[in-house]
Amino acid sequence: MAVKSLGNERSARRQMAVNMLSGVCVFTLNLCVSFFLTPFIVEKIGTDAYGYIGLSNNIIGYSSLLTIAVNSMAGRFITVKVHEGLSEDANKYMSSIFYINLLLSAIILLALAVVTAFLPELINIPEALVGDVQALFAMLGVSSVLGLMTGVISVGAFIRNRLDITNIRNVVGSFIRVILMLLLFGLFVPHLWYIGLTVIVMDVYIIGSNYYFYRLLTPELHVKWKYFDFKYVKEVTAAGAWNLISRLSEMLSRGFDLLLANLFINANAMGILSITQIIPMMILGFFSMLSGNFAPEFTRLYAIKDFNGLKAELLRAVRVTGFFSCIPLSLLFAYGDMFFKLWLPTEDAALLYRLSCLGSLGMIFAIPQEPLWAIFTITNKVKKSSINLFLNSIAIFATVLLLMLLCTDDITKLLVLASVRTFYGSIRVTTFLPIYGAVCLGLSKWCFFPVIIKNAINIGVVTAASILFKIFFLDVSWIGILAGCVFTTAIGIGVSTVVLLTHSDRKYLVTRIKDRIG
């Protein structure tokens, strides 16, 4: 039994390494895509129009309030039943969720059609862009509904801890989208709705690949009407109801930023804010994805009641996430001013840099702890987390709204939109998340604080060293930024290895690297 357990542990860690490596590849590709495509698209359609891409995504995202309670806990219930060997129960959960999502999709599609028709009355749109924005909104709405209808079949990769497959699929999908986007914007008169069309094409590919791997990895799972049982929908909905509050909270704290900029300032300010969110959101999205690579193993350990193993993996996940997060955050804080000046020479680089840094400061504490959010899902204890997030978000939204009404200067309003969320979010992730997460697992309240403090010190040291290197050795050029990236990466790896990683972490990483080289 001990030998088998050790083998399972090694296999799980090896697969986690593969998942993380493939995730890094996805992040690198997305970074390259944003680096080259954003200036290209902004040049083609203008800063004002660019802001409507993010705003449309945000408004359509509001429709997730209808579905989050059902879908947020679906993967957890199906995965646990599969690992417990209860395939029939897993099929009942899966089929019930699939069919209820079809009904919700029809409702959402109808609602989005109405909103699309009246969109010019709901938000400020320049006359010349009305048709383009409506077409973009409609296409992104169709994409959202397609994802909802077929989302449950993506559970196969999660159950088998093969998130590398998901990452590879995303790489291919991104390539398809980029090629199509370049063709459309390069060969035809530029239109906003090209963005929506490329998203739909990518969705069709992803849905097809999801189905293929779902049948390959989980042949014991089947979506059939005979398995539909509304009591399973009620059970999952009851468990995920508090995630509905969490989603509403996210909208209050983050999702209304572009809308408020549109309503209280103007379309150009909304476009500027949208641009400054690209890099921070990519970093946050990458580490959310990276943290998701730990979730299958967390769920498996919880299902088999190996709580000591779960604690060890959580601590390792926080250390590893902190190790990787140090470099991109330090690069942004140290060289962001140079980057924006070269990347978007027609824009106000100093303003873009300030807004990006203000929106990213909270990530110093938040990103290393991303894996800890899985605790509330796997233990099915999301109530207090959701209440805390809701109160935090109410405070953010109320503060932002009050300051937007009081401030008269447009730049000040933009700074408010970028900084208030960072302030309140930092308080939450340094108090509630580590303390209540530990309590849910029966651990000491202060269990995660040593590694949180080490992460903050680590990022501070690497950023300070990078800024000094910039001041004394670099000029404003792409070569200068490249030299800075090399320096920060080298010192970041060196400092992080010493400050964050344990001896077993370092040994594990060296072994994995040797295995890959071999």
C-alpha positions in Angstrom: 0.0 0.0 0.0 2.9 2.4 0.9 4.6 1.6 -2.4 1.4 2.2 -4.3 0.8 5.5 -2.5 4.3 6.7 -3.2 3.9 5.8 -6.9 0.6 7.7 -7.0 2.3 10.7 -5.4 5.1 10.7 -7.9 2.7 10.3 -10.8 0.6 13.1 -9.5 3.5 15.4 -9.1 4.9 14.5 -12.5 1.6 15.2 -14.1 1.4 18.5 -12.2 4.7 19.5 -13.6 3.5 18.7 -17.1 0.3 20.7 -16.5 2.3 23.7 -15.2 4.8 23.6 -18.1 2.0 23.5 -20.7 0.3 26.4 -18.8 3.5 28.4 -19.1 3.5 27.8 -22.9 -0.1 29.1 -23.0 0.8 32.2 -21.1 3.8 32.9 -23.3 1.7 32.5 -26.4 -1.0 34.8 -25.0 1.6 37.3 -24.0 3.1 37.4 -27.5 -0.4 37.7 -29.0 -1.3 40.6 -26.8 2.1 42.2 -27.4 1.8 42.2 -31.2 -2.0 42.4 -31.7 -3.0 45.1 -29.2 -1.0 47.9 -30.9 -2.2 46.6 -34.3 -5.9 46.6 -33.3 -5.7 49.9 -31.5 -4.1 51.4 -34.6 -6.8 50.0 -36.8 -9.9 50.9 -34.8 -8.7 53.5 -32.3 -8.5 53.7 -28.5 -12.2 54.6 -28.1 -13.4 51.5 -30.0 -10.9 49.2 -28.3 -12.5 49.8 -24.9 -15.8 48.3 -26.2 -14.2 44.9 -26.5 -13.6 44.7 -22.7 -16.9 46.4 -21.9 -18.9 44.0 -24.1 -17.2 41.0 -22.4 -18.0 42.4 -19.0 -21.7 43.1 -19.8 -22.1 39.6 -21.2 -20.4 38.2 -18.2 -23.2 39.6 -16.0 -25.4 36.8 -17.5 -23.3 34.3 -15.6 -25.3 35.3 -12.5 -28.0 33.0 -13.9 -25.7 30.0 -14.2 -22.9 30.3 -11.6 -24.9 28.5 -8.9 -25.3 25.4 -11.1 -21.9 25.3 -12.7 -19.5 26.5 -10.1 -19.6 23.3 -8.1 -20.4 20.9 -11.0 -16.8 19.7 -11.5 -16.4 19.1 -7.8 -19.4 16.8 -7.5 -18.7 14.8 -10.7 -15.0 14.4 -9.8 -15.6 13.3 -6.3 -18.1 10.7 -7.4 -15.7 9.3 -10.1 -12.9 9.0 -7.6 -15.2 7.3 -5.2 -16.1 4.8 -7.9 -19.7 5.8 -8.2 -20.0 6.3 -12.0 -23.8 6.2 -12.1 -24.1 9.0 -9.6 -21.4 11.0 -11.6 -23.6 10.4 -14.8 -26.6 11.7 -13.0 -24.9 14.9 -11.9 -23.4 15.4 -15.3 -26.6 14.8 -17.3 -28.7 16.9 -15.0 -26.4 19.8 -15.2 -26.1 19.5 -19.0 -29.8 19.6 -19.6 -30.5 22.4 -17.2 -27.7 24.4 -18.9 -29.6 24.0 -22.2 -32.6 25.7 -20.7 -30.5 28.5 -19.2 -28.8 29.0 -22.5 -32.1 29.7 -24.3 -33.1 32.2 -21.6 -29.8 34.0 -21.8 -29.8 34.1 -25.6 -33.2 35.8 -25.6 -32.1 38.3 -22.9 -28.9 39.2 -24.8 -30.9 39.7 -28.0 -33.0 42.3 -26.2 -30.0 44.0 -24.7 -28.3 44.1 -28.1 -31.3 45.9 -29.7 -31.3 48.6 -27.0 -27.5 48.8 -26.4 -27.1 52.4 -27.7 -29.7 53.5 -25.0 -27.9 51.7 -22.2 -24.3 52.9 -22.7 -22.5 55.7 -24.4 -21.5 54.7 -28.0 -20.2 57.2 -30.7 -22.7 57.2 -33.6 -20.1 55.9 -36.0 -19.5 52.8 -33.8 -23.1 51.8 -33.0 -23.5 49.0 -35.6 -20.0 47.6 -34.9 -20.5 47.5 -31.2 -23.9 45.8 -31.5 -22.5 43.2 -33.9 -19.6 42.6 -31.5 -21.9 42.3 -28.5 -24.2 39.8 -30.3 -21.3 37.6 -31.4 -19.7 37.6 -28.0 -23.1 36.7 -26.6 -23.3 33.7 -28.9 -19.8 32.6 -27.8 -20.9 32.8 -24.1 -24.0 30.7 -24.7 -22.0 28.1 -26.7 -19.6 27.8 -23.7 -22.5 27.4 -21.3 -24.2 24.7 -23.4 -21.1 22.5 -23.7 -19.0 23.5 -20.6 -19.8 20.3 -18.6 -18.1 18.1 -21.1 -14.7 19.7 -20.4 -14.7 17.9 -17.0 -12.8 14.9 -18.4 -9.4 16.6 -18.4 -10.0 17.8 -14.8 -11.0 14.4 -13.5 -7.9 12.7 -15.0 -5.6 15.6 -14.0 -4.7 16.1 -17.6 -4.9 19.9 -17.7 -2.0 19.9 -20.1 -4.4 18.7 -22.7 -6.6 21.7 -22.0 -3.6 24.0 -22.3 -2.5 22.5 -25.6 -6.0 22.9 -26.9 -6.0 26.5 -25.9 -2.7 27.1 -27.7 -4.1 25.7 -30.9 -7.4 27.7 -30.5 -5.4 30.9 -30.0 -3.3 30.2 -33.1 -6.6 29.8 -35.1 -8.0 33.0 -33.7 -4.8 35.0 -34.3 -4.4 33.9 -37.9 -8.1 34.7 -38.7 -7.8 38.1 -37.0 -4.7 39.1 -38.9 -6.4 38.1 -42.2 -9.6 40.0 -41.4 -7.9 43.2 -40.2 -5.2 43.0 -42.8 -7.3 42.3 -45.9 -10.6 44.0 -45.2 -11.9 47.3 -43.8 -11.4 47.1 -40.0 -14.5 46.4 -37.9 -14.9 45.6 -34.2 -17.1 42.6 -34.9 -14.1 40.8 -36.3 -13.1 40.1 -32.7 -16.4 38.4 -32.0 -16.2 36.3 -35.2 -12.8 35.0 -34.4 -13.9 34.1 -30.9 -16.8 32.0 -32.2 -14.5 30.1 -34.6 -12.1 29.4 -31.8 -15.1 28.2 -29.6 -16.2 25.7 -32.3 -12.7 24.2 -32.3 -12.5 24.0 -28.5 -16.0 22.5 -28.2 -15.0 19.7 -30.6 -11.7 19.0 -28.9 -13.5 19.0 -25.5 -15.9 16.4 -26.6 -13.1 14.2 -28.1 -11.1 14.2 -24.9 -14.2 13.8 -22.7 -15.0 10.5 -24.5 -11.3 9.5 -24.5 -10.5 10.2 -20.8 -13.8 9.4 -19.2 -15.6 6.7 -21.2 -17.6 5.8 -18.1 -19.4 9.2 -18.2 -22.4 9.6 -20.4 -24.9 12.4 -21.0 -28.4 10.8 -21.2 -31.9 12.0 -20.6 -32.6 9.0 -18.5 -30.0 10.2 -15.9 -31.7 13.6 -15.5 -32.9 14.2 -12.0 -33.8 17.6 -10.7 -32.7 16.7 -7.2 -29.1 16.6 -8.4 -29.6 20.1 -9.9 -30.9 21.3 -6.6 -28.0 19.7 -4.7 -25.4 21.3 -6.9 -27.3 24.6 -6.9 -27.5 24.7 -3.2 -23.8 24.1 -2.9 -23.0 26.7 -5.5 -25.5 29.3 -4.3 -22.9 31.2 -2.3 -20.7 31.3 -5.4 -23.5 33.3 -7.0 -22.8 35.9 -4.3 -19.1 35.6 -5.0 -19.7 36.3 -8.7 -21.9 39.3 -7.9 -19.2 40.5 -5.6 -16.6 40.2 -8.4 -18.8 42.3 -10.6 -19.2 45.0 -8.0 -15.4 45.1 -7.3 -14.0 44.7 -10.8 -16.7 44.0 -13.5 -18.1 47.6 -13.5 -14.8 49.4 -14.0 -15.2 49.9 -17.7 -18.9 50.6 -17.5 -18.3 53.3 -14.8 -15.5 54.8 -17.0 -17.9 54.9 -19.9 -20.7 56.5 -17.9 -18.8 58.9 -15.7 -15.9 59.9 -18.0 -15.9 59.0 -21.7 -15.2 56.4 -24.3 -11.5 57.4 -24.6 -11.0 57.0 -20.8 -12.7 53.6 -21.0 -10.3 52.6 -23.8 -7.2 53.7 -21.7 -8.4 51.8 -18.7 -9.0 48.7 -20.8 -5.5 48.9 -22.2 -4.0 49.2 -18.7 -5.8 46.1 -17.6 -4.4 43.9 -20.3 -1.1 42.9 -18.6 -2.4 42.7 -15.0 -5.3 40.6 -16.2 -3.0 38.3 -18.2 -0.8 37.8 -15.2 -3.8 37.2 -12.9 -5.4 34.9 -15.5 -2.1 32.9 -15.9 -1.8 32.3 -12.2 -5.4 31.4 -11.8 -4.8 28.8 -14.5 -1.6 27.8 -12.9 -3.3 27.4 -9.5 -6.1 25.4 -11.3 -3.4 22.8 -12.1 -3.2 22.0 -8.4 -7.0 21.6 -7.9 -7.4 18.1 -9.3 -4.8 16.7 -6.9 -6.3 18.7 -4.0 -9.7 17.3 -4.8 -8.3 13.7 -5.0 -6.5 14.0 -1.7 -9.6 15.4 0.0 -11.8 12.6 -1.5 -9.5 9.9 -0.1 -9.2 11.8 3.2 -5.5 12.3 3.0 -5.5 15.5 5.0 -1.8 15.5 5.8 -1.0 15.1 2.1 -3.5 17.9 1.3 -1.8 20.3 3.7 1.6 19.5 2.2 0.4 20.1 -1.3 -1.3 23.4 -0.4 1.9 24.8 1.1 3.9 23.6 -1.9 1.4 25.2 -4.2 1.7 28.5 -2.5 5.5 28.3 -2.6 5.6 27.3 -6.2 3.1 30.0 -7.3 5.0 32.6 -5.4 8.2 31.4 -7.1 6.7 31.9 -10.5 4.8 35.1 -9.8 7.9 37.1 -8.6 9.3 37.6 -12.1 6.3 39.0 -14.1 5.2 41.3 -11.3 8.8 42.6 -10.8 9.1 43.1 -14.6 5.8 45.1 -14.6 6.8 47.3 -11.6 10.3 47.9 -12.8 10.1 48.3 -16.6 6.4 49.1 -17.2 7.1 52.8 -17.9 9.7 51.8 -20.6 7.4 49.2 -22.0 4.3 51.4 -22.5 6.4 54.2 -24.1 7.7 51.8 -26.7 4.6 49.6 -27.1 2.0 52.4 -27.6 4.0 55.5 -28.5 0.9 57.5 -29.3 -0.6 57.1 -25.8 0.3 58.7 -22.5 2.9 56.1 -21.3 3.2 57.6 -17.8 -0.5 57.4 -17.2 -0.7 53.8 -18.5 2.2 52.8 -16.2 0.6 54.4 -13.1 -2.7 52.8 -13.8 -1.2 49.3 -14.4 0.9 49.5 -11.2 -2.0 50.7 -9.1 -4.2 47.9 -10.4 -1.4 45.3 -9.8 -0.1 46.1 -6.3 -2.6 43.8 -4.6 -1.3 40.9 -6.7 1.9 40.8 -4.5 -0.3 39.2 -1.8 -3.1 37.7 -3.9 -1.3 35.7 -6.6 0.8 33.4 -4.4 -2.4 32.5 -2.5 -4.4 31.7 -5.6 -4.3 27.9 -4.9 -5.9 28.5 -1.4 -9.2 29.5 -3.0 -9.7 25.8 -3.9 -10.1 25.0 -0.2 -13.6 26.4 0.0 -14.8 24.5 -3.0 -13.3 21.1 -2.2 -14.5 21.3 1.4 -17.9 22.7 0.3 -17.6 25.6 2.6 -18.1 28.6 0.4 -20.7 30.4 2.5 -18.4 32.6 4.7 -16.0 33.2 1.8 -18.9 34.5 -0.3 -20.3 36.7 2.4 -16.8 38.1 3.1 -16.2 38.8 -0.6 -19.7 40.4 -1.0 -19.1 42.8 1.9 -15.6 43.6 0.5 -17.1 44.3 -2.9 -19.9 46.5 -1.5 -17.2 48.6 0.1 -15.2 48.8 -3.1 -18.2 49.7 -5.2 -19.6 52.3 -2.8 -16.2 53.9 -2.4 -15.6 54.1 -6.1 -19.1 55.4 -6.8 -18.8 58.1 -4.1 -15.3 59.2 -5.3 -16.5 59.3 -9.0 -19.3 61.6 -7.9 -17.0 63.8 -5.8 -14.0 64.0 -8.2 -14.1 66.4 -11.2 -10.8 65.6 -12.9 -10.9 62.7 -15.4 -7.4 61.5 -14.5 -8.2 61.4 -10.8 -11.3 59.3 -11.7 -9.2 56.8 -13.6 -6.7 56.5 -10.7 -9.7 55.9 -8.4 -10.9 53.1 -10.6 -7.5 51.5 -10.6 -6.5 51.8 -6.9 -9.6 51.3 -4.7 -10.0 47.7 -5.6 -6.3 47.1 -4.9 -6.6 48.6 -1.4 -9.6 46.6 -0.3 -8.5 43.4 -2.0 -5.1 43.5 -0.3 -6.8 43.6 3.1 -9.0 40.6 2.2 -6.2 38.3 1.0 -3.9 39.1 3.9 -6.6 38.4 6.5 -9.7 36.4 5.6 -8.3 34.0 2.9 -5.3 32.5 4.8 -7.0 32.4 8.2 -10.4 31.0 7.2 -8.8 28.7 4.7 -6.7 27.2 7.4 -9.7 26.9 9.7 -11.7 24.9 7.1 -8.9 22.3 7.1 -8.4 22.2 10.9 -5.0 23.9 10.7 -3.5 26.7 12.7 -4.8 30.1 11.7 -1.3 31.3 11.1 -0.3 28.3 9.0 0.1 30.1 5.7 1.5 33.5 7.0 5.2 32.6 6.9 5.1 31.9 3.2 2.9 34.9 2.5 5.5 37.2 4.2 8.3 35.5 2.4 6.6 36.1 -1.0 6.1 39.8 -0.3 9.8 40.2 0.7 10.9 38.2 -2.3 9.0 40.4 -4.8 10.1 43.6 -3.0 13.8 42.6 -3.2 13.7 41.5 -6.8 11.7 44.7 -7.9 14.1 47.0 -6.0 17.1 45.3 -7.6 15.5 45.6 -11.1 14.7 49.3 -10.6 18.3 50.0 -9.6 19.5 48.1 -12.6 17.2 50.1 -14.9 18.3 53.5 -13.4 22.1 52.8 -13.8 22.4 50.6 -16.8 19.4 50.8 -19.2 18.1 53.2 -21.8 14.6 53.3 -23.2 14.8 50.8 -26.0 13.6 47.2 -26.7 17.2 46.1 -26.2 17.1 47.8 -22.8 13.9 46.0 -21.8 15.3 42.7 -23.1 18.4 43.2 -20.9 16.2 44.1 -18.0 14.1 40.9 -18.5 17.2 38.8 -18.5 18.5 40.4 -15.4 15.2 40.2 -13.5 14.6 36.6 -14.5 18.1 35.6 -13.4 18.0 37.4 -10.0 14.3 36.4 -9.5 15.1 32.7 -9.9 18.1 33.0 -7.7 16.5 35.0 -4.9 13.2 33.0 -5.0 15.0 29.7 -4.9 16.7 30.7 -1.7 13.9 32.7 0.0 10.8 30.6 -0.9 11.6 27.0 -1.8 12.4 24.3 0.7 15.1 21.8 0.2 12.5 19.2 -1.0 11.1 21.8 -3.5 14.5 22.5 -4.9 15.3 18.8 -5.2 12.0 18.1 -6.8 12.4 20.8 -9.4 16.0 19.7 -10.2 14.8 16.1 -10.6 12.0 17.1 -12.9 14.3 19.2 -15.1 16.8 16.4 -15.4 14.0 14.0 -16.3 12.8 16.3 -19.1 16.3 16.8 -20.4 16.9 13.1 -20.4 
